[in-house]
Every structure is written in structure tokens, then in C-alpha cells.
Amino acid sequence: MLKVKELLKFKGKKLWSIHPQATILNALQLMSNKDVGALPVIDEMGLVGIISERDFLHMTAKAKHLDLDSTISQYMTKKVITTTPDTTLEECMQIMTENYIRHLPVMEDNQLIGLVSIGDVVRACVESRDQKINQLEDYIEGRGYNR
């Protein structure tokens, strides 16, 4: 079973985050420029929240107006559900499904080391399955084996 640490190796080390005192406009611009759907919110103490595209959608629908100068701290999800590098991707899917979330910050020794999305997890599972299928087809057809 694939684990989060293998997914993070594949994704690379890029991790975008934002400070809780940044504005909504700052967050929207960063998310748009970096093409990400969520940002971990980090202050001097570490991870304090997460803000996602869906959060912006919900706050706009509720308020019928979005004050772009408001700070992230007013709207971020404060009770962040996280995972670890040793969690399997299947466990990540289960956590995301049960909690109706699409992004999981990855923590190691109380440090944020990555962020995985449901898209990342599904893509990695499909690629792993495809590799297994190719290996089985090679085995069945005798490709790659000396006779």
C-alpha cells in the first residue's frame, strides 16, 4: 500500500502557506497564482488553520458579500484534521470522505511537511494500480523474463 511519504516524494517539496493576518485577497491571489485549492495557515507557533476554495465559496454565499480586506484568521478552519507520512493513501481517502474535506496537511514532529489533496491521492492510487496491471500483464505474457 502506498503511503503519504511516497506521494510527497513524487509531488516534490513545494508547499504554499499563508499567515493568519494575511487578507482574503492575499490568499485568493496566492491560490490563483500557484494553482492550489487550499492553503495551510501558519504563524510563529506552526499550523493554526487551513483555508480552501470551498471556504471562500461558503463565506460569500452566507454573507452575500466578501470583504477582501478581512483577515484569513476570521474565516479559516481552526480544527485542522492532519495526517502523517506513514498514513496509507487508502486511510487518507477514508479520513477525507468521513470528514467531508479535500485537503490534508501532513505533519511530522509537529512540523508541517506537506499538503495532500483528494486529487493527489486518487491520481497516485490510479497510477499504482496501472503499474500493478502492467506488471501482471508482463508476467502473464512472459515479457521481461528469460526462458
DOLO-559070 format. One record per atom (N, C-alpha, C, CB): x, y, z; residue in three letters. Coordinates in steps of 0.2 Angstrom, whole numbers, padded with zeros to 4 digits, always signed. Glycine has a CB too. Layout:
XYZAla...
END
This chain:
+0004-0006+0000Met+0000+0000+0000Met+0004+0006+0000Met-0005+0000+0006Met+0003+0011-0004Leu+0006+0017-0005Leu+0005+0021+0002Leu+0004+0021-0011Leu+0010+0025+0004Lys+0010+0029+0010Lys+0011+0037+0007Lys+0015+0027+0015Lys+0009+0041+0012Val+0009+0048+0011Val+0016+0050+0009Val+0006+0052+0017Val+0021+0047+0013Lys+0028+0049+0011Lys+0030+0048+0004Lys+0033+0046+0016Lys+0028+0043+0001Glu+0029+0041-0006Glu+0026+0046-0011Glu+0027+0034-0008Glu+0020+0048-0009Leu+0016+0053-0013Leu+0020+0060-0012Leu+0009+0054-0010Leu+0022+0062-0006Leu+0026+0068-0006Leu+0032+0068-0010Leu+0027+0069+0002Leu+0036+0063-0010Lys+0042+0062-0014Lys+0040+0064-0021Lys+0045+0055-0013Lys+0035+0061-0024Phe+0033+0062-0031Phe+0030+0069-0032Phe+0027+0057-0032Phe+0027+0072-0027Lys+0024+0079-0028Lys+0030+0084-0028Lys+0019+0080-0023Lys+0035+0083-0024Gly+0040+0087-0023Gly+0039+0091-0017Gly+0040+0092-0029Gly+0044+0096-0015Lys+0044+0100-0009Lys+0040+0106-0009Lys+0051+0101-0007Lys+0037+0108-0014Lys+0034+0114-0014Lys+0028+0114-0010Lys+0031+0116-0022Lys+0027+0119-0005Leu+0022+0119-0001Leu+0020+0127+0001Leu+0023+0116+0006Leu+0014+0129-0001Trp+0012+0136-0001Trp+0008+0137+0006Trp+0009+0138-0007Trp+0009+0142+0009Ser+0005+0143+0015Ser+0004+0151+0016Ser+0009+0140+0022Ser+0000+0152+0021Ile-0001+0159+0022Ile-0002+0161+0030Ile-0008+0161+0019Ile-0001+0167+0032His-0001+0169+0039His-0008+0171+0040His+0004+0175+0040His-0010+0170+0046Pro-0017+0171+0048Pro-0019+0178+0048Pro-0018+0169+0055Pro-0014+0183+0048Gln-0016+0190+0047Gln-0016+0193+0040Gln-0011+0194+0051Gln-0014+0188+0035Ala-0015+0190+0028Ala-0022+0191+0026Ala-0012+0184+0024Ala-0023+0195+0021Thr-0030+0196+0019Thr-0033+0191+0015Thr-0031+0203+0016Thr-0040+0191+0014Ile-0043+0186+0009Ile-0040+0187+0002Ile-0050+0187+0010Ile-0039+0193+0000Leu-0037+0195-0006Leu-0030+0192-0007Leu-0036+0202-0007Leu-0025+0192-0002Asn-0019+0189-0002Asn-0019+0182-0004Asn-0015+0190+0004Asn-0024+0178+0000Ala-0025+0171+0000Ala-0027+0169-0007Ala-0030+0169+0005Ala-0032+0173-0010Leu-0035+0171-0016Leu-0030+0172-0022Leu-0041+0176-0018Leu-0026+0178-0021Gln-0021+0179-0026Gln-0016+0173-0026Gln-0017+0185-0025Gln-0013+0171-0020Leu-0008+0166-0020Leu-0011+0159-0022Leu-0006+0165-0012Leu-0017+0158-0020Met-0020+0151-0023Met-0021+0151-0030Met-0027+0150-0020Met-0023+0157-0033Ser-0024+0158-0040Ser-0017+0157-0044Ser-0027+0164-0042Ser-0012+0161-0041Asn-0005+0161-0044Asn-0002+0154-0044Asn-0001+0166-0041Asn-0003+0150-0039Lys+0000+0144-0038Lys-0004+0138-0040Lys+0003+0143-0030Lys-0010+0140-0042Asp-0015+0134-0044Asp-0016+0129-0039Asp-0012+0131-0051Asp-0017+0131-0033Val-0019+0127-0027Val-0026+0128-0024Val-0014+0127-0021Val-0029+0123-0022Gly-0036+0123-0019Gly-0036+0125-0012Gly-0039+0117-0020Gly-0031+0125-0008Ala-0031+0126-0001Ala-0024+0129+0001Ala-0033+0120+0003Ala-0024+0132+0007Leu-0018+0135+0010Leu-0018+0133+0017Leu-0017+0142+0009Leu-0012+0130+0020Pro-0011+0129+0027Pro-0010+0136+0030Pro-0006+0124+0029Pro-0013+0138+0035Val-0012+0144+0039Val-0007+0143+0044Val-0019+0147+0041Val-0001+0147+0044Ile+0004+0146+0048Ile+0006+0152+0052Ile+0010+0142+0045Ile+0007+0152+0058Asp+0010+0158+0062Asp+0017+0155+0065Asp+0005+0161+0067Asp+0019+0159+0070Glu+0025+0158+0073Glu+0025+0151+0077Glu+0027+0163+0078Glu+0019+0149+0079Met+0018+0143+0083Met+0018+0137+0078Met+0012+0144+0087Met+0016+0138+0072Gly+0015+0132+0067Gly+0009+0132+0064Gly+0016+0126+0071Gly+0006+0127+0063Leu-0001+0126+0059Leu-0006+0128+0064Leu-0002+0119+0057Leu-0010+0133+0062Val-0016+0136+0066Val-0022+0135+0062Val-0014+0143+0068Val-0022+0133+0056Gly-0028+0133+0052Gly-0027+0131+0045Gly-0032+0139+0052Gly-0033+0131+0041Ile-0032+0129+0034Ile-0038+0133+0031Ile-0033+0122+0032Ile-0037+0136+0025Ile-0042+0140+0021Ile-0042+0137+0014Ile-0040+0147+0021Ile-0048+0135+0011Ser-0049+0132+0005Ser-0054+0136+0000Ser-0051+0125+0006Ser-0054+0134-0006Glu-0058+0137-0011Glu-0066+0137-0008Glu-0058+0134-0018Glu-0067+0131-0006Arg-0074+0130-0003Arg-0076+0135+0003Arg-0075+0123-0001Arg-0071+0136+0007Asp-0072+0141+0012Asp-0074+0148+0009Asp-0066+0142+0017Asp-0070+0150+0004Phe-0072+0156+0001Phe-0079+0156-0002Phe-0067+0158-0004Phe-0081+0151-0005Leu-0087+0150-0008Leu-0093+0150-0003Leu-0088+0143-0012Leu-0092+0147+0003His-0097+0147+0008His-0097+0153+0011His-0095+0141+0013His-0092+0157+0013Met-0092+0163+0016Met-0096+0168+0011Met-0085+0166+0018Met-0094+0168+0005Thr-0098+0173+0000Thr-0105+0171+0000Thr-0095+0172-0007Thr-0107+0165+0000Ala-0114+0163-0001Ala-0118+0165+0006Ala-0115+0156-0002Ala-0115+0164+0011Lys-0118+0166+0018Lys-0119+0174+0018Lys-0114+0164+0024Lys-0113+0177+0017Ala-0113+0185+0018Ala-0116+0189+0012Ala-0106+0187+0020Ala-0116+0185+0007Lys-0118+0189+0000Lys-0113+0195-0002Lys-0125+0191+0001Lys-0108+0195+0002His-0103+0200+0001His-0096+0197+0004His-0105+0207+0004His-0091+0198+0000Leu-0084+0196+0003Leu-0080+0202+0004Leu-0081+0191-0002Leu-0078+0204+0010Asp-0073+0209+0011Asp-0066+0206+0010Asp-0074+0212+0019Asp-0063+0208+0005Leu-0057+0206+0003Leu-0051+0208+0008Leu-0055+0208-0004Leu-0052+0213+0012Asp-0048+0215+0017Asp-0048+0212+0023Asp-0048+0223+0017Asp-0053+0208+0024Ser-0053+0204+0030Ser-0048+0199+0031Ser-0060+0200+0031Ser-0046+0197+0037Thr-0040+0193+0038Thr-0042+0186+0038Thr-0037+0194+0045Thr-0038+0181+0036Ile-0039+0174+0035Ile-0041+0171+0042Ile-0032+0171+0033Ile-0038+0174+0047Ser-0040+0171+0054Ser-0047+0171+0055Ser-0036+0175+0059Ser-0051+0176+0052Gln-0058+0176+0053Gln-0062+0170+0050Gln-0061+0183+0051Gln-0059+0167+0045Tyr-0063+0163+0041Tyr-0060+0156+0040Tyr-0064+0165+0034Tyr-0054+0155+0043Met-0050+0149+0042Met-0054+0143+0046Met-0043+0149+0043Met-0053+0137+0044Thr-0055+0131+0048Thr-0049+0131+0054Thr-0056+0125+0044Thr-0051+0131+0060Lys-0046+0131+0065Lys-0045+0124+0068Lys-0048+0135+0071Lys-0050+0119+0067Lys-0049+0112+0070Lys-0047+0108+0063Lys-0055+0109+0073Lys-0040+0108+0062Val-0037+0105+0056Val-0036+0098+0057Val-0031+0109+0054Val-0039+0094+0053Ile-0038+0087+0053Ile-0031+0086+0049Ile-0044+0083+0050Ile-0026+0082+0052Thr-0020+0081+0048Thr-0019+0074+0047Thr-0014+0085+0052Thr-0013+0072+0044Thr-0011+0066+0043Thr-0003+0065+0044Thr-0013+0063+0036Thr+0000+0060+0044Thr+0007+0059+0044Thr+0010+0055+0038Thr+0009+0055+0051Thr+0016+0056+0037Pro+0020+0052+0032Pro+0018+0045+0031Pro+0027+0054+0032Pro+0017+0042+0037Asp+0016+0034+0037Asp+0009+0032+0036Asp+0019+0032+0043Asp+0004+0037+0035Thr-0003+0035+0034Thr-0003+0032+0026Thr-0007+0041+0035Thr-0007+0027+0025Thr-0008+0025+0019Thr-0013+0029+0015Thr-0011+0017+0019Thr-0012+0029+0008Leu-0017+0033+0004Leu-0024+0031+0005Leu-0015+0033-0003Leu-0025+0025+0006Glu-0032+0022+0007Glu-0035+0025+0014Glu-0032+0014+0008Glu-0031+0026+0019Glu-0033+0029+0025Glu-0034+0036+0024Glu-0027+0028+0031Glu-0030+0040+0020Cys-0031+0047+0018Cys-0038+0047+0015Cys-0026+0049+0014Cys-0040+0043+0010Met-0046+0044+0007Met-0052+0043+0012Met-0047+0038+0001Met-0051+0038+0017Gln-0056+0037+0022Gln-0057+0043+0026Gln-0054+0031+0026Gln-0051+0046+0028Ile-0052+0052+0033Ile-0055+0058+0029Ile-0044+0054+0035Ile-0053+0059+0023Met-0056+0064+0019Met-0064+0063+0018Met-0053+0065+0012Met-0066+0057+0016Thr-0073+0055+0015Thr-0077+0056+0021Thr-0073+0048+0012Thr-0074+0053+0027Glu-0078+0054+0033Glu-0079+0061+0036Glu-0075+0050+0038Glu-0074+0065+0034Asn-0074+0072+0037Asn-0076+0077+0032Asn-0067+0074+0039Asn-0078+0075+0026Tyr-0080+0080+0020Tyr-0075+0085+0019Tyr-0087+0083+0022Tyr-0069+0083+0018Ile-0063+0088+0017Ile-0059+0085+0011Ile-0058+0088+0023Ile-0056+0090+0007Arg-0052+0088+0001Arg-0045+0089+0002Arg-0055+0093-0004Arg-0042+0092+0008His-0035+0093+0009His-0033+0091+0016His-0033+0100+0008His-0027+0087+0016Leu-0025+0085+0022Leu-0017+0088+0023Leu-0025+0077+0023Leu-0016+0092+0028Pro-0009+0094+0030Pro-0006+0088+0032Pro-0009+0100+0035Pro+0001+0087+0031Val+0005+0082+0033Val+0010+0084+0038Val+0009+0078+0027Val+0009+0081+0044Met+0013+0083+0050Met+0018+0078+0052Met+0009+0085+0056Met+0024+0080+0053Glu+0029+0076+0056Glu+0033+0080+0062Glu+0034+0073+0050Glu+0033+0077+0068Asp+0036+0080+0073Asp+0034+0087+0074Asp+0044+0080+0072Asp+0027+0088+0074Asn+0024+0095+0075Asn+0026+0100+0070Asn+0025+0097+0082Asn+0029+0098+0064Gln+0030+0102+0058Gln+0026+0100+0052Gln+0038+0102+0057Gln+0024+0105+0049Leu+0020+0104+0043Leu+0025+0103+0037Leu+0016+0111+0041Leu+0025+0097+0034Ile+0029+0095+0029Ile+0026+0094+0022Ile+0033+0088+0031Ile+0020+0095+0022Gly+0016+0094+0015Gly+0009+0095+0016Gly+0018+0087+0012Gly+0006+0095+0010Leu-0002+0095+0010Leu-0004+0090+0004Leu-0004+0102+0008Leu-0008+0086+0005Val-0011+0081+0000Val-0018+0083-0001Val-0010+0074+0002Val-0020+0083-0007Ser-0027+0084-0009Ser-0030+0077-0011Ser-0028+0089-0015Ser-0037+0077-0012Ile-0040+0071-0014Ile-0038+0069-0021Ile-0048+0072-0013Ile-0037+0074-0025Gly-0034+0073-0032Gly-0028+0070-0032Gly-0034+0080-0036Gly-0023+0072-0028Asp-0016+0069-0027Asp-0017+0062-0025Asp-0012+0073-0022Asp-0021+0060-0020Val-0022+0053-0018Val-0025+0049-0023Val-0027+0053-0012Val-0030+0051-0026Val-0034+0047-0032Val-0029+0046-0037Val-0040+0050-0034Val-0025+0051-0040Arg-0020+0050-0045Arg-0015+0045-0043Arg-0017+0057-0047Arg-0012+0046-0037Ala-0007+0041-0035Ala-0010+0034-0035Ala-0004+0043-0028Ala-0016+0033-0032Cys-0019+0026-0032Cys-0020+0023-0039Cys-0025+0026-0028Cys-0022+0027-0044Val-0023+0025-0051Val-0017+0023-0054Val-0027+0031-0055Val-0012+0027-0053Glu-0005+0026-0056Glu-0002+0019-0053Glu+0000+0032-0055Glu-0003+0018-0047Ser-0001+0012-0043Ser-0004+0006-0046Ser-0001+0013-0036Ser-0011+0007-0047Arg-0015+0001-0050Arg-0013+0000-0057Arg-0022+0003-0049Arg-0012+0005-0061Asp-0009+0004-0068Asp-0003+0000-0068Asp-0009+0011-0071Asp+0002+0002-0064Gln+0009-0001-0063Gln+0008-0008-0062Gln+0013+0002-0058Gln+0003-0010-0057Lys+0002-0017-0055Lys-0001-0021-0061Lys-0002-0017-0049Lys-0005-0018-0064Ile-0008-0021-0070Ile-0003-0023-0075Ile-0014-0017-0073Ile+0001-0018-0077Asn+0006-0019-0082Asn+0011-0024-0080Asn+0010-0012-0083Asn+0013-0024-0073Gln+0017-0030-0071Gln+0014-0037-0072Gln+0019-0028-0064Gln+0008-0037-0070Leu+0004-0043-0071Leu+0004-0046-0078Leu-0003-0043-0068Leu+0002-0041-0082Glu+0002-0042-0090Glu+0009-0045-0092Glu+0000-0036-0094Glu+0014-0041-0090Asp+0021-0044-0092Asp+0022-0051-0090Asp+0026-0039-0089Asp+0020-0052-0083Tyr+0021-0059-0081Tyr+0017-0064-0084Tyr+0019-0059-0073Tyr+0011-0063-0086Ile+0007-0067-0089Ile+0009-0069-0096Ile+0000-0065-0089Ile+0012-0063-0100Glu+0014-0064-0106Glu+0021-0066-0107Glu+0012-0058-0110Glu+0025-0066-0101Gly+0032-0068-0101Gly+0036-0063-0104Gly+0032-0074-0106Gly+0034-0057-0104Arg+0039-0051-0106Arg+0044-0050-0100Arg+0035-0045-0108Arg+0050-0049-0102Gly+0055-0047-0097Gly+0058-0053-0093Gly+0052-0042-0092Gly+0056-0059-0095Tyr+0059-0065-0092Tyr+0063-0069-0097Tyr+0053-0069-0089Tyr+0068-0072-0095Asn+0072-0076-0099Asn+0070-0083-0098Asn+0080-0076-0097Asn+0069-0086-0104Arg+0067-0093-0104Arg+0072-0098-0105Arg+0062-0094-0109Arg
END
